[in-house]
Amino acid sequence: MKQGITATEKNGDIYYFVQWSALSKADRYDIISKVPALAGIFEIYWMDESNRLRLFAVGKTNYGGLRSELRQITDPELCRNDEKMRKILEEKEIWYRYAPTDSANIMADVIWYFMQTYFPEKTSHKHSGRYENIYLKESAPDKLLWVP
């Protein structure tokens, strides 16, 4: 199944289905050659000492696309402003996945949903305001679905 986001409206609610790309180890050359230059959402993970993936970041990108954003975020040489983030990038194995979509409203709703689920205490993201309720299901070829 091709990665991306589909949406179904029903009675004023929205049901999103996120089909993630395969989880990939962050490597600048692979990102440049394999990640599309499309808008979309992404998740970034780091591998802990027990070989478990830990969610590091959830985000969306419009300008420059997924390729540019993932390249920027996962490369310690390009991380200039956040020392804590650079330290993790330098010392840990970094992984990522993505789901393209060209809709800013869909990205706003999906990122809002993930932030509400993963980091409710840090949520400053706003959803699109178009729907009464937002529901979401995910699928990933490697079967990884992150649970906080």
N, C-alpha and C positions, 0 to 999 in steps of 0.2 A: 504494500500500500504506500502511496506517495505521501510524504510529510506535508503538513499544512493544517489549517483550521477550517472546519465546516460549522455552519450554524443553522438551527431550525427554530423558528418562532412558533409559539403556541400559546394562545390566550394571554397575550401580554408578557409572557416569559420568554427567555432565550435559553437554548440548549446548545452548548458548544462541544465540539469533539476535536481534541488536539491530537494529531498524529505526529509524534516526535520523529526526528531523524535518529539514526543510530547514534548511540553514545560514542564519542571519539576523544582520544587523548589529544590535548591541545599541543599543536606543533605549527609554528608559523607557516611552514611550507605547505603542509596539508590544508590548513585553513585557506590559504591563498588559492590552492588548486581545486579544492572540493566544495567549499561553502559558497552558495550563490550570493550574488550581490543584489539581494531582494530585501524588502522590508519584512519584519517578522518579530517573533519572540524567541528568547533563548534562556537556558539555564546553564550555570557554570558550577562545577563541583571540584572538590579537592579530595585526595585520597589520604585517609588517616593511617596511623601506625598499624591498625588492625585490618588494613585493606578494605575499609568501608568508605564509600563515597559520602561526602558531607556537602550539603548544598551551600554554595558560596555566594551566588548572585542569581537573581531573576531579572530579566529586563526585556525591553523592546527597542527596536531601532527603525527609524524611517530613513534618514539621510545617510547615504553611504552604504546602507544595507548591512545584512548579517555578516558578510565577509569582513568588511572593514571594522565593524564593532567588535566582533569576536577576536580579531587580530589585535586590536587595541587593548582590550580588557585582559586577555590571557598572556600577554608578553610583558615580563617584568622590566624589560628595557624601555617600554613605552609608558609604563606606570610611573608618573612623576610626582603626583600630588598626595598619594596615600601610602605612607610608610608601612602600615599594618598590612595593607593589601599587597604591596610589593614583596614583603617578607614571605607571605604565603605563596605567592607566585614563584619566588626563587627557591623555596625549600620544599614545596609539595608538588605532587603530580596533579596536573589540572586536566579536567575533562569537561566536555560541553555537548550540548544538543540544541536543536533549533526546530522551529516550525514557521515556515513563511506565511505571510498574509499581507495583502496590500491595503487593508482597511485599518485606519487609525481607531475607529470605534471598536472594532473587534479586539485590537491590541489593548485598548484601555480597559475593556470589560474583562478580558482574560488575565491581564496583569493584576487588576484589582482583585479578582477572585483568588489568584495565587498568593498575593500579599495578605489577604484576609485569612487564608488558610495557613500559610507558613509563618508569617510574622505579624500577627494581629496587633501587637503592641507598637509596631513601627509603621503602620499603614498610613501613608499620606497620599497615596494614589487615589484618583477618582475614576469611577466607571463612566461610561458614556451617558448615563441617565436616560437611556431609551427604553429600558425594560423594568418591570416590576421586580422580577427575580432573575438571577443568573445562575445557571447550572452548568457543570462542566464534567466531562469524562476525558480520560487520556488513554493513549495506547503508545507503546514504544516497541520497536523490533527486538530490543534486548531485554524486554520485560521489566525494566527498572521504572518504578513509579515511586517518587519520593514521598515519604510520610514523615511529617514533623514529629 
